[in-house]
Amino acid sequence: MGDFLSSVLPPGLIDVLSALIPPVVVGSVFCAFVIQLLRKEMAPRRMDGSLVSDDETGESGAGDKRSAEVQEAGAANETPIARDGERSESDGR
């Protein structure tokens, strides 16, 4: 195989290619790792921090429990703070 390449390619080009192959391999592995990490970090998430795709992977029981806790907390936060006889701020607008 080496004889074939040396007969087809100029002599200096084989040295250049053999010097460039290791950095290209390392760079492509690094880029693949960074892309995979970015895709994981930029995945859509819910307000509680869990991934949206958890329901599709079969963890719907745990996801439902988490979402129920978030809904209960959200319902508690929606109650208006108003004293007897006063309107809440959003009623007048």
SULGIQUI-V701496 format. One record per pair of residues at least 24 apart in sequence whose ideal C-beta (glycine too) atoms are under 6 Angstrom apart, sorted by the first residue. I is the first residue (numbers start at 1). GAP is how many residues later the second one is. D is the distance in Angstrom with one decimal. If there is no record, write none. Layout:
# SULGIQUI-V701496
{{I/GAP/D} {I/GAP/D}}
This chain:
# SULGIQUI-V701496
none
